[in-house]
Amino acid sequence: MKNLNVVIVGGGAGFGALLAEMAVEAGAAGIGIIDINAEGAEAALAPARAKGLKAASAACDIRTAAASQTAFSTVAAALGRVDTLINCAAVYPRRPTLGVTDEEWDLSNAINIKGTYHMMVAAIEQMRRQEPQGVVRGRIVNITSVDAFKAHPKNIHYAATKAAVVSLTRSVADHVAPDGILVNSVAPAGMATEKARALGFLDELAKASPLGRGGEPQEMAEWVLMAGGPKNTYMTGENIIVSGGYIYA
Ligand SMILES: NC(=O)c1ccc[n+]([C@@H]2O[C@H](COP(=O)([O-])OP(=O)(O)OC[C@H]3O[C@@H](n4cnc5c(N)ncnc54)[C@H](O)[C@@H]3O)[C@@H](O)[C@H]2O)c1
């Protein structure tokens, strides 16, 4: 991530906070965090601040376009330029397959799908105003999930939102390819973030893995940084599955 300014939406906890830390280790020039949890977002900037990098956070509920635009503009103005956007905010409550309520559908759709869309729109407007670095003007990585591709009891609405994000990734990638903006997604299998541990499904997933263990968040994050980093100059519209053989595509 050398010399890149990276904005992580949903970076106030778990996988997003880890990505912020790893981006700093990988040489990022600046980190922006957007999250509904203001305290978490500031805390996730600690590694960047410790290194004296540019760092900015904005508290935002990404369910609406106006709030998303404002938060993104605030962070982008503080950083000066945004090279990489990582969309990591999502909710994944478990519900019985035939018992998802309207409210539960609306919440998951609004955060996981619509929020991802709003942030991509804000980032693309910013990236289009920037000069390209080499052949790339900017990179976007959306976090999806293996659940987009596999029947998953108790996760039907979450799985559907992640499949929608795979679709959004392709459509947006195609639309902004002429601008030199690369848009990809990464689909991790279950990984031991605090939230996932609390939900208690990790043992079951580890047993289902041909590798005989669950993946560590770091092992998933490497692929996000690869897709969003300077080594990626030609991959766009792809979804990278990092599942240890849990699914094959
Ligand atoms: N943990 C896993 O096993 C796993 C597996 C596959 C994919 N994923 C995906 O990885 C990502 C991170 O998961 P995690 O386990 O770190 O979850 P997490 O709950 O720890 O982190 C999600 C972050 O999103 C933020 N957020 C939630 N609603 C928001 C809103 N309306 N506006 C702005 N921010 C909001 C939360 O405050 C939190 O900081 C998610 O996209 C998740 O679907 C996780």
The ligand as an SDF file (V2000), in Angstrom:
LIG
                    3D

 44 48  0  0  0  0  0  0  0  0999 V2000
  -16.1530  -12.4050   10.4890 N   0  0  0  0  0  0  0  0  0  0  0  0
  -16.4500  -13.2990    9.5570 C   0  0  0  0  0  0  0  0  0  0  0  0
  -16.4950  -14.5160    9.7840 O   0  0  0  0  0  0  0  0  0  0  0  0
  -16.7280  -12.8200    8.1420 C   0  0  0  0  0  0  0  0  0  0  0  0
  -16.7280  -13.7540    7.0890 C   0  0  0  0  0  0  0  0  0  0  0  0
  -16.9690  -13.3060    5.7930 C   0  0  0  0  0  0  0  0  0  0  0  0
  -17.1910  -11.9670    5.5520 C   0  0  0  0  0  0  0  0  0  0  0  0
  -17.1920  -11.0780    6.5980 N   0  0  0  0  0  0  0  0  0  0  0  0
  -17.4210   -9.6590    6.3020 C   0  0  0  0  0  0  0  0  0  0  0  0
  -16.3230   -8.9100    6.8010 O   0  0  0  0  0  0  0  0  0  0  0  0
  -16.7680   -7.5980    7.1760 C   0  0  0  0  0  0  0  0  0  0  0  0
  -16.3520   -7.2730    8.6000 C   0  0  0  0  0  0  0  0  0  0  0  0
  -16.8720   -8.2460    9.4820 O   0  0  0  0  0  0  0  0  0  0  0  0
  -16.4790   -8.2380   11.0330 P   0  0  0  0  0  0  0  0  0  0  0  0
  -16.5890   -9.6360   11.5040 O   0  0  0  0  0  0  0  0  0  0  0  0
  -15.2270   -7.4830   11.2430 O   0  0  0  0  0  0  0  0  0  0  0  0
  -17.7450   -7.4220   11.6380 O   0  0  0  0  0  0  0  0  0  0  0  0
  -17.7960   -6.2550   12.7540 P   0  0  0  0  0  0  0  0  0  0  0  0
  -19.2260   -6.1960   13.1790 O   0  0  0  0  0  0  0  0  0  0  0  0
  -16.7610   -6.4630   13.7710 O   0  0  0  0  0  0  0  0  0  0  0  0
  -17.4280   -4.9330   11.9190 O   0  0  0  0  0  0  0  0  0  0  0  0
  -18.3530   -4.2680   11.1010 C   0  0  0  0  0  0  0  0  0  0  0  0
  -18.1850   -2.7780   11.2530 C   0  0  0  0  0  0  0  0  0  0  0  0
  -19.2000   -2.1280   10.4770 O   0  0  0  0  0  0  0  0  0  0  0  0
  -19.7360   -1.0490   11.2310 C   0  0  0  0  0  0  0  0  0  0  0  0
  -21.1100   -0.7620   10.8240 N   0  0  0  0  0  0  0  0  0  0  0  0
  -22.2130   -1.5300   11.0440 C   0  0  0  0  0  0  0  0  0  0  0  0
  -23.3170   -0.8860   10.6030 N   0  0  0  0  0  0  0  0  0  0  0  0
  -22.9060    0.2930   10.0810 C   0  0  0  0  0  0  0  0  0  0  0  0
  -23.5910    1.4060    9.4790 C   0  0  0  0  0  0  0  0  0  0  0  0
  -24.9160    1.4100    9.3380 N   0  0  0  0  0  0  0  0  0  0  0  0
  -22.8520    2.4560    9.0560 N   0  0  0  0  0  0  0  0  0  0  0  0
  -21.5040    2.4730    9.2130 C   0  0  0  0  0  0  0  0  0  0  0  0
  -20.8070    1.4640    9.8010 N   0  0  0  0  0  0  0  0  0  0  0  0
  -21.5040    0.3940   10.2200 C   0  0  0  0  0  0  0  0  0  0  0  0
  -19.6760   -1.5410   12.6760 C   0  0  0  0  0  0  0  0  0  0  0  0
  -19.7540   -0.4510   13.6070 O   0  0  0  0  0  0  0  0  0  0  0  0
  -18.3400   -2.2750   12.7010 C   0  0  0  0  0  0  0  0  0  0  0  0
  -17.2820   -1.4260   13.0640 O   0  0  0  0  0  0  0  0  0  0  0  0
  -18.2740   -7.5870    6.9370 C   0  0  0  0  0  0  0  0  0  0  0  0
  -18.5300   -7.0610    5.6500 O   0  0  0  0  0  0  0  0  0  0  0  0
  -18.6400   -9.0510    6.9820 C   0  0  0  0  0  0  0  0  0  0  0  0
  -19.8260   -9.3290    6.2620 O   0  0  0  0  0  0  0  0  0  0  0  0
  -16.9570  -11.4690    7.8860 C   0  0  0  0  0  0  0  0  0  0  0  0
  1  2  1  0
  2  3  2  0
  2  4  1  0
  4  5  1  0
  4 44  2  0
  5  6  2  0
  6  7  1  0
  7  8  2  0
  8  9  1  0
  8 44  1  0
  9 10  1  0
  9 42  1  0
 10 11  1  0
 11 12  1  0
 11 40  1  0
 12 13  1  0
 13 14  1  0
 14 15  2  0
 14 16  1  0
 14 17  1  0
 17 18  1  0
 18 19  2  0
 18 20  1  0
 18 21  1  0
 21 22  1  0
 22 23  1  0
 23 24  1  0
 23 38  1  0
 24 25  1  0
 25 26  1  0
 25 36  1  0
 26 27  1  0
 26 35  1  0
 27 28  2  0
 28 29  1  0
 29 30  1  0
 29 35  2  0
 30 31  1  0
 30 32  2  0
 32 33  1  0
 33 34  2  0
 34 35  1  0
 36 37  1  0
 36 38  1  0
 38 39  1  0
 40 41  1  0
 40 42  1  0
 42 43  1  0
M  CHG  2   8   1  16  -1
M  END
$$$$
